[in-house]
Amino acid sequence: MREATGSYRLIDLTGGRDLTPPRSSDRIMDLADRLRRLAPSSRDPERFHEEKSEIVHALRIIAREVAHG
């Protein structure tokens, strides 16, 4: 017999994709991976700064969510 848990997964019935919003910890780990790979490129120097700004923005959103519960 399986034990009941408090979390549920939302699945897109047409495409089978998981629609459950990712947890803050998962989102932070994804951002850490993006930071690890972040490096300037001679082919597209602006992309480095765009990616950096996107990561900062995402971290601020997560911080706000955590602060407000």
N, C-alpha and C positions, 0 to 999 in steps of 0.2 A: 504494500500500500504506500502510495506516495504521500509525502508530507505537504500540506498546503503552504504556499508562500504568499507574501504580500505584494509581489510584483507580477505584472502581467505584460506580455508582449503584444504589440499591435502588429498584425501582419496584413499587408496589402493583398487582398484576395485575387486581384487581377494579375499582379506581377510577382507575388511571393516575397516582396521586400519587407524587411523589418521596419516598421514605422514608429517603434518605441523611441522616444527621445533619448539620446545618449546621456549617461550620468556625467556630472561635472568632472569626476575623476577620469573618466574615459576621454572627455574633451581635453582636459589638461595634458594627459599622456599624448594625445594626438598633436597638440601644440608643441610639446617638448620634442617630438619626433621632427616636426617641421623646423624647429629651431636648430636641431642637430644638423639638418641637411642645408640650412640656410647659408649661402655663400654668394659673394658678388660674382657676376658673370660679365665677361668682356663683350659678349654678344648682346646682352640686354642689361646694362648697368642699372636702369631704373627699376627693374623687376625686384632687385634686392630690397630696395626701400619700400616698394609696394607691399611685398610679402611681410616685411618687418612691421609695417603699419597695420596690416590685416591681423597679424598675430597679437599685437598690442591691443587692438580693438576687441578681439575675441577674449583675451584675458580679462579685460575690464568688464565685459558683459558677464563673464562667469563670476568675477568678484562681486559685482552688484547682486547677482542672483543669490550667491551664498550669504551675503550680508543681509538680504531681505527675506531669507528663508524661502 
